[in-house]
Structures are given as structure tokens and as C-alpha cells.
Amino acid sequence: MNDLFAVPLRAVGGFFAMTAEASRAMLRPPFQRREFVDQAWFVARVSMLPTVLVAIPFTVLVTFTINILLREIGAADLSGAGAALGTITQIGPMVTVLIVAGAGATAICSDLAARTIREEIDAMKVLGIDPIQRLVVPRVLASAVIAVLLNGLVCTIGLVGGFVFSVFIQDVNPGSFVNGIPLLTGFEELMISTIKAGLFGMIAGLVACYLGLNVRGGAKSVGDAVNQTVVFAFMALFTVNVLITSIDVKMG
């Protein structure tokens, strides 16, 4: 029974220890600019197409559902307000969760896990190079920045797609749709959505880096680490999403 709880507790403790070490390394020069740019492009490359493919059906589904409800209560002119509120406060962060955890974090984990089983990480330590500062910090920051950009992309797709679907498919007045956008959604909601996305990217990057650096065994263990990254990142990100949304609702 003790072993049953000891292993996950050690893993949680190791994760928070690495998080604290990475936080200190972010403030300590030198900053790996080239690695950051390379990793940002790497995460963006593997995440861009899935983001577009996931955002469009999400947008259509939410807009379609909201418009049906608004028509039933005779408030079809408020479809823009509903689409903006749903897209910016929920669809953007939720799609970011799916893509960052399912594409970006797994790519980071597989890269670091492959380096670990090839003993590149041990070689770096022998040479006096801190793998946290050299590898983890650029990847975590790159994941956070790309998550923010993906969130902006999803929000843009959501609003444009909602407009096209509402106006051309469900015959909503285009002027009413545009005028309704700022009714329920303003700068505060946009900032909270952006903060959510940044936290999602940072947490997903930390989970991926921890599992990638602590992989044990051969090639099979790399696949196991990637699968664990998806599961643990989803769990962490959805929990953070619920907490931030609850705090926002409470304060609002």
C-alpha cells in the first residue's frame, strides 16, 4: 500500500521540484534565444493545422446550438453576443487545451525522451550544462507563447466562422450579429482567455519536459511517456480551466 502511493507522490514532488528549478532558471542568464525560436516554430508547425481543423467544427456546433436557442426565445439578433461569449471564453481555451496537450506537448516529450534514452542528457550534465536551463526553459516558454497565439487564432476563426454560418446559413442579420459581439464580451474576457491559454501552454510544456527527462528504458518507454503526457496534461489543463473559470465567475 505504501508503494502504491509512494511512486505517484514522488512523481508529483519531482514535477514541482523541476517546475521550481525551471522558474529560477528563467530569471538566470543566459537565455537560449535560438533554442526558444526553434522550439516555438516546432510547436507551431505541429499545432497549426490541427488547431484550424478542430476550431471550425467546434465553432459551427456552438454557433448552431446558440442560434437555435435564441430563435426559440425570439432573440436571434443576439447571436453575435452568444457566439463571441462562447468563442472567447470557452472555445478558444478548450481548443488550445486539446491541441497543446495532444500535439505540442507530445512532440516536446518525444524529443526529450529520445535524447534521454540516448544518454544525451547525462552527457550534458557531465559537461556542466544545465538541461533545465538549456532545454526545459525554452520549450516551456515556447509552448506558452504558441498557446497564446493559437488561442487568438481560434477566437478569430470562431468569430469569422460564426458570422459566416449565422448570416449565410441561418439568415441572421449581419449588422445585428456584429453589433451584438461587444455586448457580453469585452477586454476583461479576452484577457482571461489569453491568461488561460498562456497557463495551459506553460503547464503542458512542464508536464512534457518532466516526463521526457525522466523516461526509463528503451524505445517502448518513449511511447509510454508520450501517452502519459497526453493524459496528465489533459487532467492538469482541464482542472486549471475549471478553477480559473470559477474564479472569474465568482469575481464577476
N, C-alpha and C positions, 0 to 999 in steps of 0.2 A: 504493500500500500504506500509506503514511504517513497519507493522508487517510482510509483505511478505518478506522484505529484512532484517529485524532485526534478525529473527531466524537463517538464514544461516550465517549472519555476526557474530553473537555471537558464532556459532559453529566453524567458521574459527578462530576467535580470541581465543577461548578456546583451539583449537588444537595447535595453535602456542605457546600459553602460556604453555601447557603441554610439547611441544617439547623443549622449553627453559628450563623448570624445569628439564626435563629428561637429557638435556645436562649438566646442572650443577651437577646433581646427579651422572653422570658417573665419574666425577672427585672427588667426595667426598666419602671417605671410610665410612663404609666397603663395599667391593664389594661382591655381593651374588654369590659366585662361584658355590655352589651346585645347586642353582636355575638356573644359566646360563647353566650348564651341562645338567640338567634335561630338560630344555626348548629346548636346541639345539637338544637333542635326540628326543624329542617330535615332533619338526618341521621336522626333518629329516625323522622320521618314517612315517609321514603322506604325505610327499612330494616325497619320493624316487621313489616309483612305478609310480605315475602319471608323474614324470619327464621322466622316461625311455619310458613310453607308448606314450608320446607326442613328445619326441625328435626324435624317429625313423621315424614316418611318415613325420614329418617336414623335416628331412634330406633327405629322399628319394624324396620328392616332389621337393625341391630346387635343389638337385643334378641332378635329371632327367631333369628339366627345363633348367638348365645351360648347361648341356651336349648337349641337342638338339640344343640350340643356338650356341654353339661352333662348333658343327658339320656342321651347316649351313654355317658358315664363314670359315670353314677349319682350325679350331684351337682346335681340340679335345685334343691335348697334353696339353692344358692349363686347363683341367678340374680340376686338383688338386688345381690350384690357385683360380679358381672360387669357389670351394667347401670350401676351407679354409677361403676365404674372407666372403662368405655368412654365414658360420657356426659361426665364431668367432665374427664378427661384428654385426650380426643381429639375427641369430637363437638362439645362446646362451642366450643373454639378453632377447629376446622376450619370449622364453620358460620359462625363470626364472620369467618374469612378470606374465605369466599365472599361474604357479604353486605356486609362493609365495603368490600372491593375492587370488587365488582360493582355495588353500589347507592350506598353513601355516598360513596366516593371519586370515582366518575364524576360524581355530582351536583355535588360541590365543584369538580372540574376544569372541567366545562362552564360553571359560573357564573363562575369566574375567567377562563377563556378568552374568554368573551363580553365580559367587561369589558376584557380586554386588546386585543382587536381593535377595540373601540370607543374605544380610547385613554384609557380612564378611569384606568388605572394610571399612564400617563405624566402625566396631569393631576394626579394625587395627588402624584407626585414633584415637579412644578413648584410645587405649593402647599406643599411642605415636609413632606408627610405620608408617613411610612414605611409602604409597603404591607406589609412583613413584619410589623410590629407591629400594624398596623390590620386586616389581612385574614388573614394566614397563621396567626399565633399563635392567635386564637380558633377558627379552623377545625381546626387540629391538635389542640388541647385538647378541643374538642367531639367530634371523631372518636374520640379516646382514651376519653373518658368514656362515650360511647354504646356503644363496642365492649365495654367492661366490663359495662355494663347488658345488652347483647344476650347476652353470654356467660352472665350469670346467668339470663336468660330461657330460653336454650337448655338449660341444665343443669336448670332446673325442669321444662321441657317433657319433657326426656329421662327424668327420674326418674318423673314422673307418668305419662307415656306408657308407659314401660317397665313400671310397676306394672300399669296397666290391661291392656296387651297380655299380659303374663305371667300375670296372675291370671285374667282373663276369657276369654282365647283359648287359652292353653297350659296352663291348670289348675295353675299354680304356687301353693303355699300362701302366702296373703298375709302371714302372720306371719313365715314363713321369708324372704320377699322383703325385708321391712322390716328384720328383724334382720341380714340379710346386707349391707345398704348400707354400714355403717361398717367392715366387715372389711378391705377393701383401700383404702378411700378415706377420708382424714381432712383435717385442716385444711391440712396441707402441700400435698396435691394440689390443694385448692381455691385456695390462694394462687398456686400455679404457674399454674393455669389462668387466674386473674384477671390475673396479670402478663403472660401471653401475650396475652390479649385487649387489654390496655392498650397493649402494644407494637405489636400489629397495627394498632390504630386510629391510633396516632401515626404509624407508618411509612406507612400508606395515605394519611393526610392530607398528609404531607410530599410524597409522590410526586404526589398530585393537585394540590397547590398549585404545585409546581415546574413541572409540565407545563402547567398552566393559565396561569401567569405568563410562560412562555417560548414560547407559541404564536406562530407567524408566519403571516401570510396572511389569508385570508378565512374564510367560514363553514365551508368544507370542512376547514380546518385544525383547527377546533374538534372536529369529529367524529374526526379522526385523533388528536388529543390524548386524547380520551375513550377511544378504543380502546387507545392506548398505556398509559393509566393502568391499565386492567384487566390487561393483560399484565404490565407491570412490577410492579404491586402484588402480583399472584399470585406472581410469581417471588420477590420480596423476602419476602413473608409466609410462603410455604412453606419457604423457606430458614431464616428465623428460627425457625419452628416445629420444624424438624428439629434445629437447633442447641440450642434450649432443652430439647427432649425428650431429646437425647443427654446434655446436661449433667446433667439431672435423674436419668436412669437411672444415669449414672456415679457421681453423688454418693450416690444411694440405695443 
